[in-house]
Every structure is written in C-alpha cells, then in structure tokens.
Amino acid sequence: MKFSTLFVLTLTFLSLWRCASDVDDVEVNGVVLDGKTNLPVHNATINMECWYYGNSPDESYEGSVIKSVKTNRDGTYQLTFSKGAFLSFTINAYTYEDQDFGEYVNTEEVNLTTRLK
C-alpha cells in the first residue's frame, strides 16, 4: 500500500512540474559593438523573436512575438515581452555582416552584448 501511494504521489508531482517554463515580463537590454574597435554601432536594426511555451502539453514552443528596434548613438536598445523562454534575433547594420543569435531566457532581465564583424 505504501508503494502504491508513493507511486501515485510521485506521478502527480511529475505531471504538475515542468522543466520548461516561461519567464514573465521579460526586459531585454542590449548593446551592439564593432567587433574590432569595440565602439558602439549606431542605427543597427535588431529583429527579435521571443518564443514562449504557454500551455504547451509537450514542452514545445506554443508561439512567438516578433519586435524590431534600432540602436541609439550609444549602440544600446531595449525591448520588452510579456513572457518568453528563448530569443532568436538578427542584427543588421550598414557595412557589417548580418548576424543571427539565440539566447535562452532564464530571468526577467536579459542583458546582451553583441560584437559585429
């Protein structure tokens, strides 16, 4: 009897606990720098897709939100998302190669420093 009770409790716990989860109120703060000079890259375009699990029963991504922003004179930018688990983004800047990046979301505040080639 003890084994069956323990077994049921373990299964219940495992079914309620998920390894994959979203972080609420994600704020992305980034800076884009020249890879050789370390100077800020002004007016670079960041196209960011924030993926989330939502209520996905199999821990696959349920959906995403896409946003775009340009860097200021300091090479910095900021984006916010209501929830997220993974960020995929492309940075385009005049005279630089387009570059693709990915970053898991583990906390509400995500700080990114990107150096362009």
C-alpha positions in Angstrom: 0.0 0.0 0.0 2.8 2.4 0.9 4.5 1.8 -2.5 1.3 2.5 -4.4 0.6 5.7 -2.5 4.2 6.9 -3.1 4.0 5.9 -6.7 0.8 8.0 -7.2 2.2 11.0 -5.4 5.4 10.8 -7.5 3.4 10.7 -10.7 1.2 13.6 -9.6 4.3 15.7 -8.7 6.0 14.9 -12.0 2.9 15.7 -14.1 2.5 19.1 -12.4 6.2 20.0 -12.5 7.6 21.1 -15.9 11.2 21.5 -16.8 10.3 24.1 -19.4 8.7 27.3 -18.3 8.2 30.9 -19.4 9.6 33.9 -17.7 7.1 36.7 -17.2 7.7 40.4 -18.0 11.0 39.9 -20.0 13.1 43.0 -20.5 15.9 42.8 -23.0 18.7 45.4 -22.7 21.4 45.2 -25.3 24.4 46.9 -26.8 25.8 46.4 -30.3 29.6 47.0 -30.7 32.1 46.9 -33.5 34.0 43.7 -33.2 37.3 45.2 -34.0 37.2 48.7 -32.3 34.7 47.9 -29.5 32.9 51.2 -30.4 29.1 51.4 -30.3 27.2 50.7 -33.6 24.6 53.4 -34.2 21.4 52.7 -36.1 21.7 48.9 -36.2 18.4 47.1 -36.6 17.6 44.3 -34.2 14.8 41.9 -35.3 14.0 39.8 -32.3 11.6 36.9 -32.0 10.6 35.9 -28.4 9.4 32.2 -28.2 7.2 31.0 -25.4 5.8 27.7 -24.1 2.4 28.9 -23.0 0.3 25.9 -22.1 2.0 23.5 -24.5 1.5 19.9 -23.2 4.7 18.6 -24.8 7.1 21.4 -23.8 7.4 22.6 -27.4 7.0 26.3 -28.1 3.4 27.4 -28.4 4.1 30.7 -30.1 6.2 33.8 -30.5 6.2 37.6 -30.7 8.4 39.5 -33.2 9.6 43.0 -32.5 12.1 45.3 -34.2 14.2 48.2 -32.8 17.2 50.3 -33.8 20.2 51.1 -31.6 20.8 54.7 -30.4 24.0 56.6 -30.5 25.4 54.6 -27.7 24.7 51.3 -29.6 22.1 50.4 -27.0 18.5 49.2 -27.3 15.7 47.9 -25.2 12.7 45.5 -25.9 10.1 44.1 -23.6 7.9 40.9 -23.9 5.1 39.8 -21.7 6.6 36.3 -21.4 9.4 34.3 -23.0 11.7 31.3 -22.9 14.0 31.8 -25.9 15.1 34.7 -28.0 16.2 34.4 -31.6 17.4 37.6 -33.3 19.2 39.1 -36.3 21.3 42.3 -36.3 21.7 44.2 -39.5 24.0 47.3 -39.7 25.4 49.1 -42.7 28.9 47.8 -43.6 28.6 44.8 -41.2 27.7 41.2 -41.9 24.1 40.3 -40.9 24.4 38.0 -37.9 22.0 35.6 -36.2 21.9 34.9 -32.5 20.0 32.9 -29.9 19.6 33.2 -26.1 17.6 31.3 -23.5 15.6 33.4 -21.1 16.3 32.5 -17.5 15.5 35.7 -15.7 13.2 38.8 -16.2 16.2 40.9 -17.2 18.3 39.8 -20.2 21.5 41.7 -20.9 23.1 41.2 -24.3 26.4 42.4 -25.7 26.9 41.7 -29.4 30.0 42.4 -31.4 29.6 42.7 -35.1 32.0 41.5 -37.8 
